[in-house]
Amino acid sequence: MGIMAGLGIAHPLIAEAAVPNSWDRLSRQEQGLLEEYRADYERLRQCYDNIRMEAVRRTSLITANQSEENPEGVRQIRLVYRANGGALYRMDGISLHFRDASPIGGTVIKLIRPEGYVVAERDGPDKPFVISEWTGDREQGLNSISACVFQWSPYTLHVFPMKWFVFGEPDWLKDYRLDKVVLHEEEGESLVTITAQGITTLRDKKWRGSFVYYRDRCWALRRFSSVVFARDRAFVEPDDYSESSIYEYEGSHEGVPLLKRLEHWREQGLERRRWGVEVYDVVSVQPGPVPEEEFSPAVLGVEAVGQRSHWVRLMFGMLGAVLLLLLYFFLRRKERKSAG
């Protein structure tokens, strides 16, 4: 996170693999706990691949959104996530006023289907949708909606799936390893805490992380913290930072806890200045596969999501041909003038 904030993720699917090198220092008992998590990870994924969730996201990014009216740079957006079977996904976003949460903008719909990914926008409820992006690359769509964070958060660290940290080795960390897997209790809950460390590949700094899970609640994340700092601990550089997340749940579906609230923030420098705060309040959850018609291109006012893409390609192809012809005639005319 932080230095990787501009990256997206492919949808979290846990692969069958041998024990990763990052487990080398763990005892057999610690590895046994992680194998227990492997099965529950898949249960979490399947639940949140078949669900409808609505949340309000509130962010505070002072440098990006600050104004006299809004000195804290607060932004709010209503997000509606739909999923069916790992093949169909949809994310709707509606901008809200930073103070009273009233709608202030249009709607953006991101639709992911087996044949590809489409983005449609409209300026108001009475306006038609306009397709602004279409691609046959589903992964691009999954990367895009991962930035909304909340819909996969019980098994995802911000935008990065926990499988990278527990069952693999993150590619942005070298010398990555798990240090400890500790089973403990807190407020009557059975918890597991995993600690890990590595070296960031971008700035060659130390990274240390701590992940806390509800063992008896399908290993859903309870909290997370990490710190990135200079390898020489004698001083702190301005770009050293820590990040934290807290996850809250309410109710469950077939033993899988349902997300109620997620808060994520970052602290930087000696002053531990808190910024980049994101809060997701889930206002409704409906477990179970969302009906397929809610993923139909008809919701965007088109018959097929690939239809406009064909015409866009044709248009650019014709434009390219015209430009080549113009260039040809220009060069021929210049050649005649030189010869004359």
C-alpha positions as a Python dict, from the first residue, in 0.01 Angstrom:
ca = {
    (1, 'M'): (0, 0, 0),
    (2, 'G'): (112, 364, 0),
    (3, 'I'): (397, 327, -251),
    (4, 'M'): (175, 82, -443),
    (5, 'A'): (-137, 297, -430),
    (6, 'G'): (-143, 344, -806),
    (7, 'L'): (-155, -31, -870),
    (8, 'G'): (-467, -242, -912),
    (9, 'I'): (-521, -609, -845),
    (10, 'A'): (-659, -902, -1027),
    (11, 'H'): (-958, -1056, -852),
    (12, 'P'): (-836, -1260, -551),
    (13, 'L'): (-838, -1632, -635),
    (14, 'I'): (-629, -1858, -416),
    (15, 'A'): (-405, -2089, -615),
    (16, 'E'): (-298, -2437, -515),
    (17, 'A'): (72, -2408, -443),
    (18, 'A'): (352, -2556, -240),
    (19, 'V'): (447, -2404, 92),
    (20, 'P'): (598, -2066, -2),
    (21, 'N'): (951, -1966, 93),
    (22, 'S'): (805, -1700, 322),
    (23, 'W'): (694, -1980, 561),
    (24, 'D'): (1046, -2116, 614),
    (25, 'R'): (1084, -1981, 967),
    (26, 'L'): (742, -2095, 1089),
    (27, 'S'): (685, -2399, 1306),
    (28, 'R'): (466, -2688, 1196),
    (29, 'Q'): (191, -2562, 1428),
    (30, 'E'): (206, -2214, 1276),
    (31, 'Q'): (189, -2357, 925),
    (32, 'G'): (-109, -2568, 1031),
    (33, 'L'): (-297, -2253, 1133),
    (34, 'L'): (-230, -2096, 795),
    (35, 'E'): (-362, -2407, 619),
    (36, 'E'): (-680, -2362, 823),
    (37, 'Y'): (-704, -2009, 684),
    (38, 'R'): (-665, -2139, 328),
    (39, 'A'): (-1008, -2305, 335),
    (40, 'D'): (-1179, -2009, 503),
    (41, 'Y'): (-1022, -1769, 254),
    (42, 'E'): (-1210, -1947, -22),
    (43, 'R'): (-1536, -1928, 178),
    (44, 'L'): (-1489, -1553, 220),
    (45, 'R'): (-1423, -1510, -150),
    (46, 'Q'): (-1728, -1709, -255),
    (47, 'C'): (-1957, -1513, -21),
    (48, 'Y'): (-1841, -1174, -146),
    (49, 'D'): (-1859, -1298, -507),
    (50, 'N'): (-2234, -1349, -459),
    (51, 'I'): (-2369, -1043, -283),
    (52, 'R'): (-2519, -697, -312),
    (53, 'M'): (-2368, -428, -88),
    (54, 'E'): (-2426, -55, -62),
    (55, 'A'): (-2184, 171, 121),
    (56, 'V'): (-2103, 539, 163),
    (57, 'R'): (-1737, 617, 122),
    (58, 'R'): (-1602, 928, 298),
    (59, 'T'): (-1246, 1035, 223),
    (60, 'S'): (-1031, 1314, 360),
    (61, 'L'): (-747, 1411, 128),
    (62, 'I'): (-660, 1766, 226),
    (63, 'T'): (-409, 1842, -46),
    (64, 'A'): (-632, 1709, -324),
    (65, 'N'): (-978, 1838, -233),
    (66, 'Q'): (-919, 2125, 8),
    (67, 'S'): (-1117, 2447, -39),
    (68, 'E'): (-1241, 2737, 172),
    (69, 'E'): (-1584, 2574, 194),
    (70, 'N'): (-1437, 2228, 255),
    (71, 'P'): (-1109, 2282, 447),
    (72, 'E'): (-1064, 1913, 531),
    (73, 'G'): (-1097, 1807, 171),
    (74, 'V'): (-1384, 1568, 241),
    (75, 'R'): (-1542, 1375, -45),
    (76, 'Q'): (-1837, 1137, -27),
    (77, 'I'): (-1967, 884, -275),
    (78, 'R'): (-2240, 619, -262),
    (79, 'L'): (-2116, 285, -392),
    (80, 'V'): (-2337, -10, -486),
    (81, 'Y'): (-2160, -340, -551),
    (82, 'R'): (-2322, -641, -717),
    (83, 'A'): (-2167, -982, -784),
    (84, 'N'): (-2274, -1317, -922),
    (85, 'G'): (-2061, -1628, -922),
    (86, 'G'): (-1722, -1475, -993),
    (87, 'A'): (-1822, -1397, -1352),
    (88, 'L'): (-2048, -1093, -1322),
    (89, 'Y'): (-1962, -775, -1132),
    (90, 'R'): (-2108, -428, -1121),
    (91, 'M'): (-2013, -116, -927),
    (92, 'D'): (-2229, 199, -931),
    (93, 'G'): (-2097, 528, -797),
    (94, 'I'): (-2291, 848, -720),
    (95, 'S'): (-2111, 1158, -589),
    (96, 'L'): (-2256, 1311, -271),
    (97, 'H'): (-2225, 1653, -109),
    (98, 'F'): (-1946, 1648, 148),
    (99, 'R'): (-2171, 1791, 422),
    (100, 'D'): (-2525, 1652, 391),
    (101, 'A'): (-2465, 1354, 156),
    (102, 'S'): (-2718, 1477, -98),
    (103, 'P'): (-2653, 1364, -460),
    (104, 'I'): (-2455, 1628, -650),
    (105, 'G'): (-2354, 1451, -967),
    (106, 'G'): (-2445, 1184, -1211),
    (107, 'T'): (-2391, 810, -1200),
    (108, 'V'): (-2096, 600, -1311),
    (109, 'I'): (-2152, 228, -1371),
    (110, 'K'): (-1866, -18, -1412),
    (111, 'L'): (-1989, -346, -1555),
    (112, 'I'): (-1778, -662, -1583),
    (113, 'R'): (-1904, -954, -1789),
    (114, 'P'): (-1737, -1262, -1944),
    (115, 'E'): (-1692, -1072, -2271),
    (116, 'G'): (-1524, -771, -2113),
    (117, 'Y'): (-1553, -450, -1916),
    (118, 'V'): (-1754, -136, -1985),
    (119, 'V'): (-1785, 201, -1811),
    (120, 'A'): (-2097, 414, -1863),
    (121, 'E'): (-2174, 760, -1724),
    (122, 'R'): (-2469, 996, -1713),
    (123, 'D'): (-2499, 1350, -1584),
    (124, 'G'): (-2836, 1309, -1417),
    (125, 'P'): (-3122, 1064, -1355),
    (126, 'D'): (-3308, 1185, -1665),
    (127, 'K'): (-3005, 1168, -1893),
    (128, 'P'): (-2902, 865, -2102),
    (129, 'F'): (-2589, 669, -2023),
    (130, 'V'): (-2286, 733, -2243),
    (131, 'I'): (-2026, 459, -2274),
    (132, 'S'): (-1688, 612, -2194),
    (133, 'E'): (-1475, 298, -2196),
    (134, 'W'): (-1495, -53, -2332),
    (135, 'T'): (-1236, -329, -2337),
    (136, 'G'): (-1234, -705, -2373),
    (137, 'D'): (-988, -725, -2082),
    (138, 'R'): (-1187, -829, -1772),
    (139, 'E'): (-880, -794, -1552),
    (140, 'Q'): (-874, -422, -1624),
    (141, 'G'): (-1227, -400, -1490),
    (142, 'L'): (-1146, -601, -1179),
    (143, 'N'): (-845, -380, -1118),
    (144, 'S'): (-1065, -73, -1152),
    (145, 'I'): (-1336, -174, -906),
    (146, 'S'): (-1074, -301, -658),
    (147, 'A'): (-1000, 67, -585),
    (148, 'C'): (-1344, 89, -422),
    (149, 'V'): (-1188, -135, -153),
    (150, 'F'): (-1485, -229, 68),
    (151, 'Q'): (-1641, -512, -135),
    (152, 'W'): (-1352, -759, -86),
    (153, 'S'): (-1206, -612, 233),
    (154, 'P'): (-1262, -909, 472),
    (155, 'Y'): (-986, -1091, 282),
    (156, 'T'): (-812, -798, 114),
    (157, 'L'): (-560, -549, 249),
    (158, 'H'): (-681, -222, 99),
    (159, 'V'): (-651, -318, -271),
    (160, 'F'): (-417, -616, -224),
    (161, 'P'): (-553, -969, -160),
    (162, 'M'): (-429, -1134, 156),
    (163, 'K'): (-322, -1439, -47),
    (164, 'W'): (-21, -1232, -156),
    (165, 'F'): (90, -1181, 204),
    (166, 'V'): (2, -1521, 354),
    (167, 'F'): (21, -1778, 72),
    (168, 'G'): (270, -1602, -153),
    (169, 'E'): (535, -1336, -167),
    (170, 'P'): (434, -981, -272),
    (171, 'D'): (630, -877, -580),
    (172, 'W'): (689, -527, -439),
    (173, 'L'): (874, -673, -139),
    (174, 'K'): (1205, -859, -151),
    (175, 'D'): (1338, -1087, 125),
    (176, 'Y'): (975, -1122, 236),
    (177, 'R'): (899, -1359, 524),
    (178, 'L'): (639, -1436, 787),
    (179, 'D'): (784, -1399, 1136),
    (180, 'K'): (515, -1535, 1367),
    (181, 'V'): (164, -1677, 1370),
    (182, 'V'): (16, -1629, 1716),
    (183, 'L'): (-315, -1765, 1845),
    (184, 'H'): (-463, -1552, 2125),
    (185, 'E'): (-786, -1419, 2275),
    (186, 'E'): (-920, -1067, 2298),
    (187, 'E'): (-1258, -964, 2442),
    (188, 'G'): (-1374, -1324, 2429),
    (189, 'E'): (-1278, -1365, 2061),
    (190, 'S'): (-1032, -1622, 1929),
    (191, 'L'): (-783, -1428, 1717),
    (192, 'V'): (-478, -1504, 1506),
    (193, 'T'): (-208, -1244, 1448),
    (194, 'I'): (44, -1281, 1167),
    (195, 'T'): (352, -1060, 1158),
    (196, 'A'): (569, -1024, 847),
    (197, 'Q'): (853, -815, 708),
    (198, 'G'): (1040, -739, 388),
    (199, 'I'): (1226, -473, 192),
    (200, 'T'): (1037, -248, -50),
    (201, 'T'): (1167, -274, -405),
    (202, 'L'): (1086, 88, -492),
    (203, 'R'): (1278, 276, -223),
    (204, 'D'): (1474, -4, -55),
    (205, 'K'): (1312, 63, 282),
    (206, 'K'): (1202, -176, 555),
    (207, 'W'): (839, -288, 565),
    (208, 'R'): (677, -455, 866),
    (209, 'G'): (316, -563, 884),
    (210, 'S'): (75, -712, 1135),
    (211, 'F'): (-256, -879, 1036),
    (212, 'V'): (-519, -976, 1293),
    (213, 'Y'): (-798, -1224, 1204),
    (214, 'Y'): (-1114, -1359, 1366),
    (215, 'R'): (-1032, -1728, 1375),
    (216, 'D'): (-1387, -1837, 1460),
    (217, 'R'): (-1545, -1595, 1211),
    (218, 'C'): (-1405, -1741, 890),
    (219, 'W'): (-1070, -1567, 938),
    (220, 'A'): (-1212, -1230, 839),
    (221, 'L'): (-968, -944, 895),
    (222, 'R'): (-1013, -754, 1220),
    (223, 'R'): (-731, -501, 1189),
    (224, 'F'): (-408, -434, 1008),
    (225, 'S'): (-106, -213, 1056),
    (226, 'S'): (221, -165, 871),
    (227, 'V'): (517, 68, 877),
    (228, 'V'): (769, 164, 606),
    (229, 'F'): (1088, 324, 735),
    (230, 'A'): (1454, 384, 657),
    (231, 'R'): (1677, 80, 691),
    (232, 'D'): (1891, 295, 917),
    (233, 'R'): (1663, 347, 1218),
    (234, 'A'): (1883, 634, 1345),
    (235, 'F'): (1663, 881, 1157),
    (236, 'V'): (1317, 917, 1004),
    (237, 'E'): (1279, 1045, 651),
    (238, 'P'): (984, 1259, 535),
    (239, 'D'): (845, 979, 320),
    (240, 'D'): (848, 717, 598),
    (241, 'Y'): (493, 624, 688),
    (242, 'S'): (258, 381, 860),
    (243, 'E'): (-83, 257, 753),
    (244, 'S'): (-369, 105, 951),
    (245, 'S'): (-713, -45, 890),
    (246, 'I'): (-997, -146, 1123),
    (247, 'Y'): (-1277, -380, 1008),
    (248, 'E'): (-1618, -411, 1175),
    (249, 'Y'): (-1889, -669, 1103),
    (250, 'E'): (-2257, -711, 1175),
    (251, 'G'): (-2437, -1041, 1123),
    (252, 'S'): (-2323, -1330, 908),
    (253, 'H'): (-2422, -1547, 613),
    (254, 'E'): (-2352, -1920, 634),
    (255, 'G'): (-2081, -1849, 889),
    (256, 'V'): (-1920, -1566, 693),
    (257, 'P'): (-1927, -1228, 874),
    (258, 'L'): (-2081, -938, 684),
    (259, 'L'): (-1888, -613, 667),
    (260, 'K'): (-2040, -315, 847),
    (261, 'R'): (-1760, -59, 853),
    (262, 'L'): (-1404, -18, 729),
    (263, 'E'): (-1164, 261, 822),
    (264, 'H'): (-822, 306, 667),
    (265, 'W'): (-567, 581, 729),
    (266, 'R'): (-203, 675, 688),
    (267, 'E'): (40, 857, 917),
    (268, 'Q'): (361, 1011, 791),
    (269, 'G'): (685, 1155, 924),
    (270, 'L'): (801, 1236, 1275),
    (271, 'E'): (478, 1422, 1353),
    (272, 'R'): (270, 1111, 1271),
    (273, 'R'): (39, 1339, 1074),
    (274, 'R'): (-278, 1147, 992),
    (275, 'W'): (-403, 1186, 637),
    (276, 'G'): (-551, 987, 351),
    (277, 'V'): (-841, 876, 571),
    (278, 'E'): (-1101, 651, 409),
    (279, 'V'): (-1418, 540, 588),
    (280, 'Y'): (-1672, 299, 436),
    (281, 'D'): (-2008, 267, 612),
    (282, 'V'): (-2209, -23, 473),
    (283, 'V'): (-2578, 69, 474),
    (284, 'S'): (-2722, -252, 327),
    (285, 'V'): (-2614, -609, 254),
    (286, 'Q'): (-2803, -880, 67),
    (287, 'P'): (-2605, -1207, 53),
    (288, 'G'): (-2664, -1443, -236),
    (289, 'P'): (-2616, -1419, -614),
    (290, 'V'): (-2754, -1097, -764),
    (291, 'P'): (-2999, -1166, -1053),
    (292, 'E'): (-2826, -1180, -1389),
    (293, 'E'): (-3052, -916, -1544),
    (294, 'E'): (-2888, -654, -1321),
    (295, 'F'): (-2567, -711, -1517),
    (296, 'S'): (-2732, -684, -1857),
    (297, 'P'): (-2603, -418, -2099),
    (298, 'A'): (-2966, -308, -2113),
    (299, 'V'): (-2915, -126, -1780),
    (300, 'L'): (-2684, 104, -1977),
    (301, 'G'): (-2929, 149, -2260),
    (302, 'V'): (-2738, -65, -2510),
    (303, 'E'): (-2799, -412, -2650),
    (304, 'A'): (-2440, -537, -2634),
    (305, 'V'): (-2141, -391, -2453),
    (306, 'G'): (-1909, -459, -2745),
    (307, 'Q'): (-2122, -289, -3006),
    (308, 'R'): (-1989, 62, -2964),
    (309, 'S'): (-1635, -62, -2935),
    (310, 'H'): (-1656, -193, -3292),
    (311, 'W'): (-1766, 146, -3422),
    (312, 'V'): (-1499, 324, -3220),
    (313, 'R'): (-1231, 102, -3371),
    (314, 'L'): (-1376, 155, -3719),
    (315, 'M'): (-1384, 532, -3668),
    (316, 'F'): (-1021, 545, -3557),
    (317, 'G'): (-921, 316, -3842),
    (318, 'M'): (-1085, 548, -4096),
    (319, 'L'): (-931, 852, -3927),
    (320, 'G'): (-587, 691, -3947),
    (321, 'A'): (-634, 618, -4318),
    (322, 'V'): (-738, 979, -4384),
    (323, 'L'): (-433, 1112, -4197),
    (324, 'L'): (-203, 885, -4398),
    (325, 'L'): (-358, 1007, -4722),
    (326, 'L'): (-317, 1370, -4616),
    (327, 'L'): (45, 1305, -4524),
    (328, 'Y'): (104, 1138, -4862),
    (329, 'F'): (-41, 1433, -5058),
    (330, 'F'): (153, 1680, -4845),
    (331, 'L'): (482, 1502, -4914),
    (332, 'R'): (408, 1472, -5287),
    (333, 'R'): (328, 1843, -5307),
    (334, 'K'): (647, 1928, -5121),
    (335, 'E'): (841, 1702, -5356),
    (336, 'R'): (696, 1876, -5666),
    (337, 'K'): (785, 2220, -5527),
    (338, 'S'): (1140, 2106, -5460),
    (339, 'A'): (1168, 1963, -5811),
    (340, 'G'): (1030, 2288, -5966),
}
